[in-house]
Amino acid sequence: MADKLKITLVKSTIGAIPKHRRTVEALGIHKLYKSVVLPDNAATRGMIHQVQHLVKVEEVQ
């Protein structure tokens, strides 16, 4: 299992439900095709699972 996850927003949140918009913002992603590196833990994984149709996830060492 990786120590960190690189999360990239690949689909716009314009048509998304408000809860998903807030989740993407809570992950720290504010613009399309921008990435953030976050620790690989249960909270982050849960947020990613909720918006998996909007983001791309890569493992970073």
All heavy atoms as a GROMACS GRO file, in nm:
protein
  477
    1MET      N    1   0.084  -0.118   0.000
    1MET     CA    2   0.000   0.000   0.000
    1MET      C    3   0.089   0.124   0.000
    1MET      O    4   0.190   0.130   0.068
    1MET     CB    5  -0.089  -0.002   0.124
    1MET     CG    6  -0.202   0.095   0.117
    1MET     SD    7  -0.346   0.037   0.206
    1MET     CE    8  -0.330   0.127   0.356
    2ALA      N    9   0.050   0.223  -0.078
    2ALA     CA   10   0.128   0.345  -0.090
    2ALA      C   11   0.111   0.434   0.034
    2ALA      O   12   0.012   0.424   0.106
    2ALA     CB   13   0.085   0.421  -0.215
    3ASP      N   14   0.210   0.521   0.053
    3ASP     CA   15   0.202   0.615   0.165
    3ASP      C   16   0.110   0.732   0.134
    3ASP      O   17   0.045   0.786   0.221
    3ASP     CB   18   0.342   0.670   0.196
    3ASP     CG   19   0.434   0.562   0.248
    3ASP    OD1   20   0.384   0.459   0.295
    3ASP    OD2   21   0.556   0.581   0.242
    4LYS      N   22   0.108   0.772   0.006
    4LYS     CA   23   0.030   0.888  -0.035
    4LYS      C   24  -0.048   0.857  -0.163
    4LYS      O   25  -0.014   0.768  -0.238
    4LYS     CB   26   0.121   1.006  -0.057
    4LYS     CG   27   0.196   1.047   0.069
    4LYS     CD   28   0.249   1.186   0.060
    4LYS     CE   29   0.323   1.224   0.186
    4LYS     NZ   30   0.239   1.286   0.284
    5LEU      N   31  -0.152   0.937  -0.185
    5LEU     CA   32  -0.234   0.924  -0.305
    5LEU      C   33  -0.236   1.057  -0.379
    5LEU      O   34  -0.253   1.163  -0.316
    5LEU     CB   35  -0.377   0.885  -0.269
    5LEU     CG   36  -0.397   0.752  -0.200
    5LEU    CD1   37  -0.541   0.738  -0.152
    5LEU    CD2   38  -0.362   0.639  -0.294
    6LYS      N   39  -0.218   1.053  -0.509
    6LYS     CA   40  -0.230   1.173  -0.593
    6LYS      C   41  -0.370   1.171  -0.654
    6LYS      O   42  -0.405   1.080  -0.728
    6LYS     CB   43  -0.124   1.173  -0.702
    6LYS     CG   44  -0.130   1.294  -0.792
    6LYS     CD   45  -0.020   1.286  -0.896
    6LYS     CE   46  -0.028   1.405  -0.990
    6LYS     NZ   47   0.073   1.394  -1.097
    7ILE      N   48  -0.450   1.271  -0.622
    7ILE     CA   49  -0.589   1.277  -0.666
    7ILE      C   50  -0.604   1.393  -0.763
    7ILE      O   51  -0.568   1.506  -0.732
    7ILE     CB   52  -0.683   1.296  -0.545
    7ILE    CG1   53  -0.654   1.190  -0.441
    7ILE    CG2   54  -0.828   1.294  -0.588
    7ILE    CD1   55  -0.700   1.225  -0.304
    8THR      N   56  -0.657   1.365  -0.882
    8THR     CA   57  -0.674   1.464  -0.987
    8THR      C   58  -0.821   1.472  -1.024
    8THR      O   59  -0.886   1.370  -1.049
    8THR     CB   60  -0.593   1.426  -1.112
    8THR    OG1   61  -0.458   1.403  -1.075
    8THR    CG2   62  -0.600   1.534  -1.218
    9LEU      N   63  -0.874   1.594  -1.031
    9LEU     CA   64  -1.012   1.616  -1.072
    9LEU      C   65  -1.018   1.610  -1.224
    9LEU      O   66  -0.955   1.691  -1.292
    9LEU     CB   67  -1.062   1.752  -1.021
    9LEU     CG   68  -1.209   1.785  -1.047
    9LEU    CD1   69  -1.299   1.687  -0.972
    9LEU    CD2   70  -1.240   1.927  -1.005
   10VAL      N   71  -1.090   1.512  -1.281
   10VAL     CA   72  -1.094   1.495  -1.426
   10VAL      C   73  -1.232   1.523  -1.485
   10VAL      O   74  -1.247   1.523  -1.607
   10VAL     CB   75  -1.049   1.354  -1.468
   10VAL    CG1   76  -0.902   1.333  -1.436
   10VAL    CG2   77  -1.134   1.248  -1.405
   11LYS      N   78  -1.332   1.546  -1.400
   11LYS     CA   79  -1.464   1.579  -1.450
   11LYS      C   80  -1.519   1.694  -1.366
   11LYS      O   81  -1.501   1.698  -1.245
   11LYS     CB   82  -1.556   1.457  -1.440
   11LYS     CG   83  -1.689   1.475  -1.507
   11LYS     CD   84  -1.770   1.348  -1.510
   11LYS     CE   85  -1.902   1.378  -1.578
   11LYS     NZ   86  -2.005   1.283  -1.538
   12SER      N   87  -1.588   1.785  -1.432
   12SER     CA   88  -1.640   1.904  -1.365
   12SER      C   89  -1.745   1.869  -1.261
   12SER      O   90  -1.821   1.773  -1.275
   12SER     CB   91  -1.700   1.998  -1.468
   12SER     OG   92  -1.760   2.109  -1.406
   13THR      N   93  -1.752   1.952  -1.159
   13THR     CA   94  -1.852   1.932  -1.053
   13THR      C   95  -1.979   2.014  -1.079
   13THR      O   96  -2.067   2.018  -0.993
   13THR     CB   97  -1.795   1.972  -0.915
   13THR    OG1   98  -1.753   2.108  -0.921
   13THR    CG2   99  -1.679   1.883  -0.878
   14ILE      N  100  -1.989   2.077  -1.195
   14ILE     CA  101  -2.105   2.163  -1.224
   14ILE      C  102  -2.236   2.085  -1.213
   14ILE      O  103  -2.331   2.130  -1.152
   14ILE     CB  104  -2.090   2.229  -1.362
   14ILE    CG1  105  -1.981   2.335  -1.357
   14ILE    CG2  106  -2.223   2.292  -1.406
   14ILE    CD1  107  -1.948   2.398  -1.490
   15GLY      N  108  -2.244   1.967  -1.272
   15GLY     CA  109  -2.369   1.891  -1.267
   15GLY      C  110  -2.380   1.797  -1.149
   15GLY      O  111  -2.479   1.728  -1.134
   16ALA      N  112  -2.278   1.795  -1.064
   16ALA     CA  113  -2.275   1.702  -0.951
   16ALA      C  114  -2.369   1.749  -0.840
   16ALA      O  115  -2.400   1.868  -0.829
   16ALA     CB  116  -2.134   1.689  -0.896
   17ILE      N  117  -2.410   1.655  -0.757
   17ILE     CA  118  -2.496   1.693  -0.644
   17ILE      C  119  -2.411   1.771  -0.543
   17ILE      O  120  -2.289   1.753  -0.536
   17ILE     CB  121  -2.563   1.570  -0.580
   17ILE    CG1  122  -2.462   1.472  -0.524
   17ILE    CG2  123  -2.656   1.501  -0.678
   17ILE    CD1  124  -2.525   1.357  -0.447
   18PRO      N  125  -2.473   1.859  -0.466
   18PRO     CA  126  -2.398   1.945  -0.373
   18PRO      C  127  -2.306   1.871  -0.277
   18PRO      O  128  -2.197   1.918  -0.246
   18PRO     CB  129  -2.508   2.020  -0.298
   18PRO     CG  130  -2.621   2.024  -0.394
   18PRO     CD  131  -2.615   1.892  -0.468
   19LYS      N  132  -2.348   1.754  -0.229
   19LYS     CA  133  -2.264   1.679  -0.136
   19LYS      C  134  -2.132   1.638  -0.202
   19LYS      O  135  -2.026   1.642  -0.140
   19LYS     CB  136  -2.340   1.555  -0.088
   19LYS     CG  137  -2.268   1.476   0.019
   19LYS     CD  138  -2.354   1.363   0.069
   19LYS     CE  139  -2.283   1.288   0.179
   19LYS     NZ  140  -2.364   1.177   0.229
   20HIS      N  141  -2.137   1.601  -0.329
   20HIS     CA  142  -2.015   1.563  -0.401
   20HIS      C  143  -1.926   1.685  -0.426
   20HIS      O  144  -1.804   1.676  -0.420
   20HIS     CB  145  -2.049   1.493  -0.532
   20HIS     CG  146  -2.110   1.358  -0.512
   20HIS    ND1  147  -2.154   1.280  -0.616
   20HIS    CD2  148  -2.137   1.286  -0.400
   20HIS    CE1  149  -2.203   1.166  -0.570
   20HIS    NE2  150  -2.195   1.169  -0.438
   21ARG      N  151  -1.988   1.798  -0.455
   21ARG     CA  152  -1.911   1.923  -0.472
   21ARG      C  153  -1.834   1.957  -0.346
   21ARG      O  154  -1.717   1.993  -0.352
   21ARG     CB  155  -2.006   2.039  -0.504
   21ARG     CG  156  -2.022   2.062  -0.649
   21ARG     CD  157  -2.096   2.192  -0.671
   21ARG     NE  158  -2.199   2.162  -0.767
   21ARG     CZ  159  -2.314   2.223  -0.777
   21ARG    NH1  160  -2.343   2.322  -0.698
   21ARG    NH2  161  -2.401   2.187  -0.868
   22ARG      N  162  -1.901   1.945  -0.232
   22ARG     CA  163  -1.836   1.975  -0.104
   22ARG      C  164  -1.725   1.876  -0.073
   22ARG      O  165  -1.622   1.912  -0.016
   22ARG     CB  166  -1.939   1.979   0.008
   22ARG     CG  167  -2.032   2.099   0.000
   22ARG     CD  168  -2.115   2.116   0.126
   22ARG     NE  169  -2.193   1.998   0.159
   22ARG     CZ  170  -2.318   1.975   0.120
   22ARG    NH1  171  -2.380   2.062   0.043
   22ARG    NH2  172  -2.381   1.865   0.156
   23THR      N  173  -1.743   1.750  -0.112
   23THR     CA  174  -1.641   1.648  -0.089
   23THR      C  175  -1.516   1.679  -0.170
   23THR      O  176  -1.404   1.669  -0.119
   23THR     CB  177  -1.695   1.508  -0.124
   23THR    OG1  178  -1.810   1.482  -0.044
   23THR    CG2  179  -1.591   1.402  -0.100
   24VAL      N  180  -1.533   1.718  -0.296
   24VAL     CA  181  -1.419   1.754  -0.381
   24VAL      C  182  -1.346   1.874  -0.322
   24VAL      O  183  -1.223   1.877  -0.317
   24VAL     CB  184  -1.464   1.781  -0.526
   24VAL    CG1  185  -1.352   1.844  -0.608
   24VAL    CG2  186  -1.511   1.653  -0.592
   25GLU      N  187  -1.420   1.972  -0.274
   25GLU     CA  188  -1.357   2.088  -0.211
   25GLU      C  189  -1.284   2.049  -0.083
   25GLU      O  190  -1.176   2.100  -0.054
   25GLU     CB  191  -1.461   2.195  -0.179
   25GLU     CG  192  -1.470   2.301  -0.284
   25GLU     CD  193  -1.556   2.417  -0.241
   25GLU    OE1  194  -1.537   2.469  -0.129
   25GLU    OE2  195  -1.642   2.455  -0.321
   26ALA      N  196  -1.341   1.959  -0.006
   26ALA     CA  197  -1.278   1.913   0.117
   26ALA      C  198  -1.148   1.836   0.089
   26ALA      O  199  -1.056   1.837   0.171
   26ALA     CB  200  -1.373   1.825   0.196
   27LEU      N  201  -1.140   1.773  -0.027
   27LEU     CA  202  -1.016   1.706  -0.068
   27LEU      C  203  -0.909   1.808  -0.104
   27LEU      O  204  -0.791   1.775  -0.113
   27LEU     CB  205  -1.042   1.613  -0.187
   27LEU     CG  206  -1.112   1.482  -0.157
   27LEU    CD1  207  -1.156   1.414  -0.285
   27LEU    CD2  208  -1.023   1.390  -0.076
   28GLY      N  209  -0.949   1.934  -0.128
   28GLY     CA  210  -0.853   2.039  -0.159
   28GLY      C  211  -0.836   2.065  -0.307
   28GLY      O  212  -0.742   2.132  -0.348
   29ILE      N  213  -0.927   2.013  -0.388
   29ILE     CA  214  -0.919   2.033  -0.533
   29ILE      C  215  -1.016   2.144  -0.571
   29ILE      O  216  -1.134   2.136  -0.542
   29ILE     CB  217  -0.955   1.904  -0.609
   29ILE    CG1  218  -0.876   1.786  -0.555
   29ILE    CG2  219  -0.928   1.922  -0.757
   29ILE    CD1  220  -0.921   1.653  -0.607
   30HIS      N  221  -0.964   2.248  -0.637
   30HIS     CA  222  -1.048   2.363  -0.669
   30HIS      C  223  -1.068   2.384  -0.818
   30HIS      O  224  -1.161   2.453  -0.856
   30HIS     CB  225  -0.987   2.489  -0.609
   30HIS     CG  226  -0.973   2.481  -0.460
   30HIS    ND1  227  -1.082   2.485  -0.375
   30HIS    CD2  228  -0.866   2.464  -0.380
   30HIS    CE1  229  -1.042   2.473  -0.250
   30HIS    NE2  230  -0.910   2.460  -0.250
   31LYS      N  231  -0.983   2.326  -0.902
   31LYS     CA  232  -0.995   2.346  -1.046
   31LYS      C  233  -0.983   2.213  -1.118
   31LYS      O  234  -0.921   2.119  -1.068
   31LYS     CB  235  -0.887   2.440  -1.098
   31LYS     CG  236  -0.902   2.584  -1.053
   31LYS     CD  237  -0.800   2.670  -1.123
   31LYS     CE  238  -0.822   2.816  -1.086
   31LYS     NZ  239  -0.728   2.902  -1.157
   32LEU      N  240  -1.037   2.209  -1.238
   32LEU     CA  241  -1.032   2.090  -1.321
   32LEU      C  242  -0.888   2.059  -1.360
   32LEU      O  243  -0.811   2.151  -1.391
   32LEU     CB  244  -1.117   2.114  -1.446
   32LEU     CG  245  -1.168   1.995  -1.523
   32LEU    CD1  246  -1.248   1.901  -1.434
   32LEU    CD2  247  -1.254   2.041  -1.639
   33TYR      N  248  -0.850   1.933  -1.357
   33TYR     CA  249  -0.717   1.882  -1.390
   33TYR      C  250  -0.607   1.927  -1.295
   33TYR      O  251  -0.489   1.918  -1.327
   33TYR     CB  252  -0.679   1.914  -1.536
   33TYR     CG  253  -0.773   1.850  -1.634
   33TYR    CD1  254  -0.864   1.926  -1.706
   33TYR    CD2  255  -0.775   1.712  -1.650
   33TYR    CE1  256  -0.953   1.868  -1.793
   33TYR    CE2  257  -0.863   1.652  -1.738
   33TYR     CZ  258  -0.952   1.730  -1.810
   33TYR     OH  259  -1.040   1.670  -1.896
   34LYS      N  260  -0.643   1.974  -1.178
   34LYS     CA  261  -0.546   2.004  -1.074
   34LYS      C  262  -0.537   1.885  -0.980
   34LYS      O  263  -0.633   1.811  -0.963
   34LYS     CB  264  -0.584   2.130  -0.995
   34LYS     CG  265  -0.587   2.255  -1.078
   34LYS     CD  266  -0.450   2.287  -1.130
   34LYS     CE  267  -0.454   2.412  -1.218
   34LYS     NZ  268  -0.325   2.447  -1.271
   35SER      N  269  -0.421   1.866  -0.922
   35SER     CA  270  -0.397   1.749  -0.837
   35SER      C  271  -0.358   1.790  -0.696
   35SER      O  272  -0.302   1.898  -0.676
   35SER     CB  273  -0.285   1.664  -0.895
   35SER     OG  274  -0.319   1.620  -1.023
   36VAL      N  275  -0.385   1.700  -0.602
   36VAL     CA  276  -0.338   1.715  -0.465
   36VAL      C  277  -0.282   1.580  -0.422
   36VAL      O  278  -0.322   1.476  -0.472
   36VAL     CB  279  -0.450   1.757  -0.368
   36VAL    CG1  280  -0.498   1.897  -0.397
   36VAL    CG2  281  -0.565   1.661  -0.371
   37VAL      N  282  -0.186   1.585  -0.331
   37VAL     CA  283  -0.128   1.463  -0.275
   37VAL      C  284  -0.170   1.457  -0.129
   37VAL      O  285  -0.142   1.547  -0.051
   37VAL     CB  286   0.026   1.462  -0.288
   37VAL    CG1  287   0.084   1.339  -0.224
   37VAL    CG2  288   0.066   1.471  -0.435
   38LEU      N  289  -0.241   1.350  -0.095
   38LEU     CA  290  -0.294   1.333   0.040
   38LEU      C  291  -0.249   1.200   0.098
   38LEU      O  292  -0.217   1.107   0.023
   38LEU     CB  293  -0.447   1.338   0.037
   38LEU     CG  294  -0.510   1.469  -0.010
   38LEU    CD1  295  -0.661   1.454  -0.021
   38LEU    CD2  296  -0.477   1.581   0.087
   39PRO      N  297  -0.247   1.188   0.231
   39PRO     CA  298  -0.209   1.059   0.292
   39PRO      C  299  -0.311   0.951   0.261
   39PRO      O  300  -0.430   0.978   0.245
   39PRO     CB  301  -0.206   1.091   0.441
   39PRO     CG  302  -0.288   1.213   0.458
   39PRO     CD  303  -0.278   1.290   0.331
   40ASP      N  304  -0.263   0.830   0.250
   40ASP     CA  305  -0.349   0.715   0.222
   40ASP      C  306  -0.404   0.663   0.354
   40ASP      O  307  -0.338   0.586   0.424
   40ASP     CB  308  -0.269   0.608   0.148
   40ASP     CG  309  -0.355   0.492   0.104
   40ASP    OD1  310  -0.478   0.500   0.119
   40ASP    OD2  311  -0.298   0.393   0.053
   41ASN      N  312  -0.524   0.706   0.389
   41ASN     CA  313  -0.588   0.657   0.512
   41ASN      C  314  -0.736   0.632   0.485
   41ASN      O  315  -0.785   0.657   0.375
   41ASN     CB  316  -0.567   0.755   0.628
   41ASN     CG  317  -0.618   0.893   0.597
   41ASN    OD1  318  -0.715   0.910   0.526
   41ASN    ND2  319  -0.552   0.994   0.652
   42ALA      N  320  -0.806   0.583   0.583
   42ALA     CA  321  -0.946   0.546   0.565
   42ALA      C  322  -1.034   0.665   0.530
   42ALA      O  323  -1.126   0.654   0.448
   42ALA     CB  324  -0.998   0.477   0.691
   43ALA      N  325  -1.009   0.780   0.590
   43ALA     CA  326  -1.090   0.898   0.564
   43ALA      C  327  -1.075   0.944   0.419
   43ALA      O  328  -1.175   0.973   0.351
   43ALA     CB  329  -1.051   1.011   0.659
   44THR      N  330  -0.952   0.948   0.371
   44THR     CA  331  -0.927   0.989   0.233
   44THR      C  332  -0.987   0.888   0.136
   44THR      O  333  -1.051   0.927   0.038
   44THR     CB  334  -0.776   1.002   0.208
   44THR    OG1  335  -0.720   1.092   0.303
   44THR    CG2  336  -0.750   1.056   0.068
   45ARG      N  337  -0.971   0.761   0.164
   45ARG     CA  338  -1.027   0.656   0.077
   45ARG      C  339  -1.179   0.666   0.070
   45ARG      O  340  -1.240   0.647  -0.035
   45ARG     CB  341  -0.987   0.518   0.126
   45ARG     CG  342  -0.842   0.484   0.108
   45ARG     CD  343  -0.817   0.431  -0.029
   45ARG     NE  344  -0.675   0.398  -0.045
   45ARG     CZ  345  -0.628   0.337  -0.152
   45ARG    NH1  346  -0.708   0.303  -0.249
   45ARG    NH2  347  -0.501   0.312  -0.162
   46GLY      N  348  -1.242   0.697   0.182
   46GLY     CA  349  -1.388   0.711   0.184
   46GLY      C  350  -1.435   0.828   0.101
   46GLY      O  351  -1.536   0.818   0.028
   47MET      N  352  -1.364   0.938   0.108
   47MET     CA  353  -1.399   1.056   0.028
   47MET      C  354  -1.380   1.027  -0.120
   47MET      O  355  -1.463   1.066  -0.203
   47MET     CB  356  -1.316   1.176   0.072
   47MET     CG  357  -1.349   1.223   0.211
   47MET     SD  358  -1.232   1.344   0.274
   47MET     CE  359  -1.289   1.490   0.193
   48ILE      N  360  -1.272   0.959  -0.154
   48ILE     CA  361  -1.246   0.923  -0.294
   48ILE      C  362  -1.356   0.830  -0.345
   48ILE      O  363  -1.404   0.846  -0.458
   48ILE     CB  364  -1.108   0.857  -0.307
   48ILE    CG1  365  -0.998   0.960  -0.284
   48ILE    CG2  366  -1.092   0.793  -0.445
   48ILE    CD1  367  -0.861   0.900  -0.269
   49HIS      N  368  -1.396   0.735  -0.263
   49HIS     CA  369  -1.501   0.641  -0.304
   49HIS      C  370  -1.631   0.714  -0.337
   49HIS      O  371  -1.703   0.678  -0.429
   49HIS     CB  372  -1.523   0.537  -0.196
   49HIS     CG  373  -1.626   0.435  -0.232
   49HIS    ND1  374  -1.603   0.337  -0.326
   49HIS    CD2  375  -1.753   0.417  -0.189
   49HIS    CE1  376  -1.712   0.263  -0.339
   49HIS    NE2  377  -1.804   0.310  -0.256
   50GLN      N  378  -1.660   0.819  -0.262
   50GLN     CA  379  -1.784   0.895  -0.282
   50GLN      C  380  -1.784   0.970  -0.415
   50GLN      O  381  -1.889   0.985  -0.476
   50GLN     CB  382  -1.803   0.992  -0.166
   50GLN     CG  383  -1.938   1.058  -0.164
   50GLN     CD  384  -1.958   1.145  -0.044
   50GLN    OE1  385  -1.863   1.208   0.002
   50GLN    NE2  386  -2.078   1.149   0.007
   51VAL      N  387  -1.668   1.016  -0.459
   51VAL     CA  388  -1.660   1.095  -0.583
   51VAL      C  389  -1.572   1.027  -0.688
   51VAL      O  390  -1.509   1.093  -0.769
   51VAL     CB  391  -1.610   1.239  -0.555
   51VAL    CG1  392  -1.710   1.316  -0.472
   51VAL    CG2  393  -1.474   1.237  -0.488
   52GLN      N  394  -1.572   0.894  -0.688
   52GLN     CA  395  -1.484   0.820  -0.777
   52GLN      C  396  -1.513   0.846  -0.925
   52GLN      O  397  -1.425   0.828  -1.009
   52GLN     CB  398  -1.490   0.671  -0.747
   52GLN     CG  399  -1.625   0.608  -0.771
   52GLN     CD  400  -1.630   0.465  -0.720
   52GLN    OE1  401  -1.528   0.409  -0.680
   52GLN    NE2  402  -1.748   0.407  -0.722
   53HIS      N  403  -1.633   0.891  -0.958
   53HIS     CA  404  -1.667   0.920  -1.096
   53HIS      C  405  -1.614   1.056  -1.142
   53HIS      O  406  -1.619   1.086  -1.260
   53HIS     CB  407  -1.819   0.914  -1.115
   53HIS     CG  408  -1.894   1.010  -1.027
   53HIS    ND1  409  -1.906   0.990  -0.891
   53HIS    CD2  410  -1.957   1.125  -1.056
   53HIS    CE1  411  -1.977   1.090  -0.841
   53HIS    NE2  412  -2.008   1.174  -0.939
   54LEU      N  413  -1.560   1.135  -1.050
   54LEU     CA  414  -1.509   1.268  -1.083
   54LEU      C  415  -1.357   1.278  -1.078
   54LEU      O  416  -1.300   1.374  -1.130
   54LEU     CB  417  -1.567   1.373  -0.986
   54LEU     CG  418  -1.717   1.387  -0.981
   54LEU    CD1  419  -1.757   1.484  -0.869
   54LEU    CD2  420  -1.773   1.435  -1.113
   55VAL      N  421  -1.291   1.183  -1.014
   55VAL     CA  422  -1.147   1.194  -0.990
   55VAL      C  423  -1.070   1.074  -1.045
   55VAL      O  424  -1.126   0.968  -1.072
   55VAL     CB  425  -1.116   1.208  -0.839
   55VAL    CG1  426  -1.178   1.334  -0.782
   55VAL    CG2  427  -1.162   1.087  -0.762
   56LYS      N  428  -0.939   1.097  -1.062
   56LYS     CA  429  -0.846   0.989  -1.097
   56LYS      C  430  -0.747   0.980  -0.983
   56LYS      O  431  -0.697   1.081  -0.933
   56LYS     CB  432  -0.772   1.025  -1.228
   56LYS     CG  433  -0.676   0.919  -1.274
   56LYS     CD  434  -0.612   0.957  -1.406
   56LYS     CE  435  -0.490   1.041  -1.377
   56LYS     NZ  436  -0.407   1.066  -1.495
   57VAL      N  437  -0.715   0.857  -0.942
   57VAL     CA  438  -0.629   0.836  -0.826
   57VAL      C  439  -0.505   0.756  -0.867
   57VAL      O  440  -0.516   0.656  -0.938
   57VAL     CB  441  -0.705   0.761  -0.714
   57VAL    CG1  442  -0.616   0.740  -0.594
   57VAL    CG2  443  -0.831   0.835  -0.676
   58GLU      N  444  -0.388   0.803  -0.822
   58GLU     CA  445  -0.263   0.733  -0.845
   58GLU      C  446  -0.190   0.718  -0.712
   58GLU      O  447  -0.198   0.805  -0.627
   58GLU     CB  448  -0.173   0.812  -0.940
   58GLU     CG  449  -0.234   0.842  -1.076
   58GLU     CD  450  -0.151   0.941  -1.154
   58GLU    OE1  451  -0.027   0.940  -1.142
   58GLU    OE2  452  -0.211   1.020  -1.227
   59GLU      N  453  -0.119   0.607  -0.696
   59GLU     CA  454  -0.041   0.586  -0.575
   59GLU      C  455   0.096   0.650  -0.593
   59GLU      O  456   0.158   0.638  -0.698
   59GLU     CB  457  -0.027   0.438  -0.546
   59GLU     CG  458  -0.156   0.372  -0.507
   59GLU     CD  459  -0.140   0.226  -0.470
   59GLU    OE1  460  -0.032   0.169  -0.493
   59GLU    OE2  461  -0.237   0.171  -0.418
   60VAL      N  462   0.142   0.719  -0.489
   60VAL     CA  463   0.273   0.787  -0.492
   60VAL      C  464   0.356   0.732  -0.378
   60VAL      O  465   0.307   0.711  -0.267
   60VAL     CB  466   0.254   0.940  -0.473
   60VAL    CG1  467   0.389   1.009  -0.471
   60VAL    CG2  468   0.165   0.996  -0.581
   61GLN      N  469   0.482   0.704  -0.405
   61GLN     CA  470   0.572   0.651  -0.303
   61GLN      C  471   0.625   0.761  -0.213
   61GLN      O  472   0.648   0.868  -0.248
   61GLN     CB  473   0.690   0.578  -0.366
   61GLN     CG  474   0.647   0.456  -0.443
   61GLN     CD  475   0.579   0.350  -0.358
   61GLN    OE1  476   0.611   0.335  -0.241
   61GLN    NE2  477   0.484   0.281  -0.414
   0.00000   0.00000   0.00000
